[in-house]
Amino acid sequence: MKRAGLIAVAAFLAGAAAVTVPHWMGLTQVVFVALALVGAALAAALAVRLAMEERSRRQIEAARRQMVAAVSHDLRTPLASLRLLVEAIDDGVVEGKTRERYLGEMRTHVETLTALIDDLFELSRIEAGEISWTMERIELSRLIDETVAAMQAPAEARGITLAAELPPGRVSARANAEKIQRLLLNLLQNAIRHTPADGSVTVRARVAADGVEVEVADDGEGIPPGEGERVFEAFYRGDEARSEDGAGLGLAISRAIVEAHGGRIWLAPAPTGTSIHFTLRPA
């Protein structure tokens, strides 16, 4: 920032010098003034660029620190529980059914850690462009029906109505079926997690001008204004009510998958609950 400030001062002085040149100056003076103005403009532009780069660097560094803190938190919690459980079993203070319950809890924590590491690895690979997916024509309407059917059990367990509203006929897109199903699962799991009993989650699809548009909508607590973009950031979980479950990677991975397909994903305005839309290229 100091460097940018010095350049900005130099630009100001150069411009001021040019302005104070007498009006009766000759051709040579005009050329010098023009060069001074160009130099002032270039210096000012450079100052702005340096200031922006400095701000961007600070933002990247802040994001890095936040991500490290979030990863540390999400790793520390299950690891601390695992340590206590292992120590209890190793010391022989538990036996019988209690020991079996502790072993079950240990398996759960190991699965949580494995899922977190797998998600981190997948997100880093997608964002680095290290993907080799097969893109082909897929029948999106059938994929949506299959994914909704797979999520019926957890939805019913929470007293939530889950349904798909699709247009007549086939809705096709050019995509990788496995990754799009992962995307749909992420969005449905997130919607079900934040929808109360007797609520509903609906998946809709329509053919748009630039491809296919899919919506996953719920009538849950919704997302506070101002968080529309941040919900797609890695480890962002919003307020305390939304941070109880998951590591906050689902929507980040969803965005990465959509963008790798050449589409876009966004939070759309909704009278109640949350409405997330994404687009895919036409088949």
Phi, psi and omega per residue, in radians:
M1 nan -0.643 3.104
K2 -1.057 -0.747 3.139
R3 -1.091 -0.742 3.121
A4 -1.122 -0.670 3.135
G5 -1.133 -0.734 3.119
L6 -1.086 -0.728 3.141
I7 -1.160 -0.668 3.119
A8 -1.105 -0.718 3.095
V9 -1.090 -0.747 3.124
A10 -1.073 -0.702 3.117
A11 -1.101 -0.731 3.133
F12 -1.102 -0.805 -3.130
L13 -1.105 -0.697 3.133
A14 -1.119 -0.752 3.122
G15 -1.129 -0.705 -3.140
A16 -1.120 -0.713 3.128
A17 -1.087 -0.689 -3.136
A18 -1.152 -0.683 -3.089
V19 -1.181 -0.549 -3.057
T20 -1.503 0.055 3.098
V21 -1.188 2.363 -3.126
P22 -1.034 2.662 -3.085
H23 -1.266 -0.305 -3.080
W24 -1.534 0.179 -3.066
M25 -1.117 2.687 -3.127
G26 -1.535 -2.971 -3.083
L27 -1.062 -0.736 -3.125
T28 -1.067 -0.756 3.135
Q29 -1.127 -0.661 3.128
V30 -1.075 -0.729 3.133
V31 -1.089 -0.775 3.141
F32 -1.095 -0.699 3.121
V33 -1.122 -0.742 3.130
A34 -1.074 -0.745 3.111
L35 -1.124 -0.669 3.120
A36 -1.111 -0.725 3.131
L37 -1.133 -0.720 3.101
V38 -1.093 -0.765 3.118
G39 -1.084 -0.701 3.126
A40 -1.117 -0.732 3.141
A41 -1.126 -0.768 3.128
L42 -1.121 -0.707 3.134
A43 -1.134 -0.712 3.124
A44 -1.132 -0.734 3.120
A45 -1.096 -0.712 3.118
L46 -1.128 -0.677 3.132
A47 -1.093 -0.750 3.124
V48 -1.110 -0.761 -3.130
R49 -1.085 -0.775 3.135
L50 -1.104 -0.679 3.116
A51 -1.125 -0.720 3.125
M52 -1.151 -0.717 3.120
E53 -1.105 -0.678 3.133
E54 -1.146 -0.753 3.119
R55 -1.138 -0.714 3.115
S56 -1.098 -0.706 3.133
R57 -1.093 -0.737 3.124
R58 -1.136 -0.685 3.129
Q59 -1.145 -0.728 3.121
I60 -1.114 -0.732 -3.139
E61 -1.140 -0.706 3.110
A62 -1.133 -0.722 3.117
A63 -1.123 -0.674 3.114
R64 -1.094 -0.772 3.139
R65 -1.115 -0.715 3.125
Q66 -1.108 -0.702 -3.127
M67 -1.185 -0.730 3.106
V68 -1.068 -0.738 3.130
A69 -1.115 -0.721 -3.130
A70 -1.165 -0.762 3.114
V71 -1.084 -0.751 -3.140
S72 -1.055 -0.739 3.138
H73 -1.113 -0.814 -3.075
D74 -1.246 -0.383 3.046
L75 -1.511 -0.641 -3.054
R76 -1.143 -0.697 -3.053
T77 -1.063 -0.967 3.116
P78 -1.174 -0.575 3.125
L79 -1.145 -0.698 3.112
A80 -1.126 -0.722 3.105
S81 -1.130 -0.731 3.113
L82 -1.056 -0.747 -3.132
R83 -1.067 -0.769 3.139
L84 -1.133 -0.718 -3.137
L85 -1.162 -0.751 3.134
V86 -1.108 -0.757 -3.140
E87 -1.095 -0.679 -3.138
A88 -1.137 -0.741 3.136
I89 -1.230 -0.727 -3.106
D90 -1.143 -0.587 3.138
D91 -1.411 -0.136 3.121
G92 1.291 0.377 -3.116
V93 -1.471 -0.175 3.085
V94 -2.215 2.606 3.107
E95 -2.753 2.993 3.101
G96 1.135 -2.356 -3.093
K97 -1.131 -0.587 3.115
T98 -1.126 -0.697 3.114
R99 -1.109 -0.740 3.121
E100 -1.115 -0.669 3.106
R101 -1.142 -0.721 3.107
Y102 -1.086 -0.718 3.109
L103 -1.100 -0.685 3.085
G104 -1.099 -0.718 3.100
E105 -1.149 -0.637 3.101
M106 -1.112 -0.724 3.101
R107 -1.080 -0.682 3.130
T108 -1.098 -0.769 3.135
H109 -1.150 -0.668 3.095
V110 -1.114 -0.729 3.100
E111 -1.106 -0.667 3.103
T112 -1.100 -0.798 3.120
L113 -1.109 -0.726 3.135
T114 -1.091 -0.772 3.134
A115 -1.107 -0.721 3.129
L116 -1.096 -0.806 -3.130
I117 -1.145 -0.704 3.099
D118 -1.080 -0.739 3.136
D119 -1.133 -0.750 3.115
L120 -1.064 -0.756 -3.125
F121 -1.126 -0.770 -3.132
E122 -1.140 -0.767 -3.137
L123 -1.076 -0.765 -3.124
S124 -1.136 -0.667 3.130
R125 -1.175 -0.757 -3.124
I126 -1.122 -0.820 -3.092
E127 -1.187 -0.431 3.082
A128 -1.468 -0.060 -3.137
G129 1.353 0.246 -3.119
E130 -1.562 1.204 -3.116
I131 -2.239 2.575 3.104
S132 -2.421 0.991 -3.110
W133 -1.438 2.596 3.037
T134 -1.547 2.031 3.109
M135 -1.661 2.194 -3.130
E136 -2.597 3.015 3.104
R137 -1.252 2.148 3.106
I138 -2.119 2.601 3.064
E139 -1.528 1.675 -3.011
L140 -1.127 -0.643 -3.123
S141 -1.079 -0.707 3.115
R142 -1.202 -0.669 3.120
L143 -1.109 -0.687 3.102
I144 -1.125 -0.788 3.126
D145 -1.033 -0.765 -3.131
E146 -1.128 -0.713 -3.113
T147 -1.219 -0.719 3.089
V148 -1.077 -0.736 3.110
A149 -1.081 -0.677 -3.127
A150 -1.185 -0.445 -3.112
M151 -1.705 0.068 -3.114
Q152 -1.109 -0.731 -3.079
A153 -1.066 -0.916 3.114
P154 -1.119 -0.554 3.098
A155 -1.170 -0.809 3.139
E156 -1.130 -0.594 3.125
A157 -1.097 -0.463 3.119
R158 -1.742 0.103 3.128
G159 1.256 0.571 -3.088
I160 -1.954 2.403 3.087
T161 -1.538 2.128 -3.131
L162 -2.020 2.215 -3.076
A163 -2.565 2.788 3.061
A164 -2.053 2.306 3.083
E165 -2.052 1.786 -3.037
L166 -2.058 2.607 3.113
P167 -1.228 2.766 3.102
P168 -1.125 2.614 -3.117
G169 1.497 -3.034 -3.098
R170 -1.580 2.467 3.005
V171 -2.006 1.982 -3.054
S172 -2.013 2.745 3.102
A173 -2.636 2.836 3.059
R174 -1.715 1.938 -3.025
A175 -2.877 3.118 3.013
N176 -1.725 2.037 -3.016
A177 -1.044 -0.735 -3.105
E178 -1.097 -0.754 -3.112
K179 -1.254 -0.632 3.111
I180 -1.191 -0.611 3.060
Q181 -1.168 -0.669 3.058
R182 -1.060 -0.736 3.098
L183 -1.039 -0.841 -3.140
L184 -1.106 -0.706 3.112
L185 -1.092 -0.744 3.114
N186 -1.030 -0.846 -3.095
L187 -1.163 -0.687 3.132
L188 -1.218 -0.722 3.103
Q189 -1.071 -0.725 3.128
N190 -1.133 -0.741 -3.135
A191 -1.154 -0.768 3.137
I192 -1.125 -0.680 -3.109
R193 -1.078 -0.560 -3.041
H194 -1.919 0.341 3.080
T195 -1.965 2.271 -3.112
P196 -1.300 2.926 3.074
A197 -0.997 2.575 -3.081
D198 1.235 0.139 3.077
G199 -1.544 -3.035 -3.112
S200 -2.495 2.628 3.046
V201 -2.254 2.273 -3.061
T202 -2.273 2.380 3.065
V203 -1.901 2.224 3.126
R204 -2.190 2.672 3.095
A205 -2.495 2.541 3.092
R206 -2.621 2.701 3.082
V207 -1.473 2.115 -3.128
A208 -1.842 3.087 -3.096
A209 -1.127 -0.612 -3.079
D210 -1.862 0.295 3.122
G211 2.536 -2.324 -3.132
V212 -2.119 2.377 3.116
E213 -2.040 2.263 -3.126
V214 -2.067 2.448 3.110
E215 -2.171 2.371 2.978
V216 -2.075 1.939 -3.042
A217 -2.101 2.548 3.063
D218 -2.410 2.902 3.101
D219 -1.982 0.700 3.119
G220 -1.422 -2.668 -3.050
E221 -1.292 -0.226 3.122
G222 1.356 3.103 -3.141
I223 -2.011 2.259 -3.092
P224 -0.998 2.591 3.084
P225 -1.012 2.486 3.138
G226 1.640 -0.157 -3.137
E227 -1.851 0.154 -3.055
G228 -1.002 -0.660 3.140
E229 -1.531 -0.620 -3.039
R230 -1.211 -0.406 -3.106
V231 -1.111 -0.335 3.139
F232 -1.634 0.086 3.085
E233 -1.472 2.561 3.130
A234 -1.090 2.334 3.084
F235 1.227 0.100 3.099
Y236 -1.456 2.179 -3.101
R237 -2.225 0.148 3.040
G238 1.192 -2.454 -3.080
D239 -1.289 3.084 -3.061
E240 -1.076 -0.603 -3.105
A241 -1.127 -0.519 -3.105
R242 -1.657 -0.047 -3.060
S243 -1.818 0.141 -3.083
E244 -1.331 -0.537 -3.056
D245 -2.081 2.483 3.015
G246 1.360 2.891 -3.100
A247 -1.663 -0.010 -3.141
G248 1.379 0.476 -3.133
L249 -1.866 -0.263 -3.035
G250 -1.018 -0.864 -3.110
L251 -1.276 -0.531 3.081
A252 -1.140 -0.756 3.092
I253 -1.153 -0.667 3.114
S254 -1.041 -0.809 3.125
R255 -1.099 -0.743 -3.131
A256 -1.078 -0.706 3.134
I257 -1.129 -0.806 -3.117
V258 -1.087 -0.820 -3.109
E259 -1.162 -0.557 3.074
A260 -1.172 -0.394 3.082
H261 -1.554 0.020 -3.121
G262 1.431 0.252 3.128
G263 -1.835 -2.937 3.082
R264 -2.442 2.746 -3.124
I265 -2.355 2.467 -3.099
W266 -2.715 2.844 3.081
L267 -1.666 2.039 -3.092
A268 -1.651 2.610 3.081
P269 -1.056 2.479 -3.141
A270 -2.546 2.457 3.133
P271 -1.075 -0.629 3.071
T272 -2.453 2.672 3.059
G273 1.188 -2.630 -3.051
T274 -2.227 2.448 3.109
S275 -2.310 1.931 3.131
I276 -1.883 2.235 3.137
H277 -2.001 2.624 2.968
F278 -2.577 2.721 -3.122
T279 -2.086 2.674 3.056
L280 -2.314 2.709 3.140
R281 -1.221 2.611 3.122
P282 -1.190 2.710 -3.140
A283 -1.288 nan nan
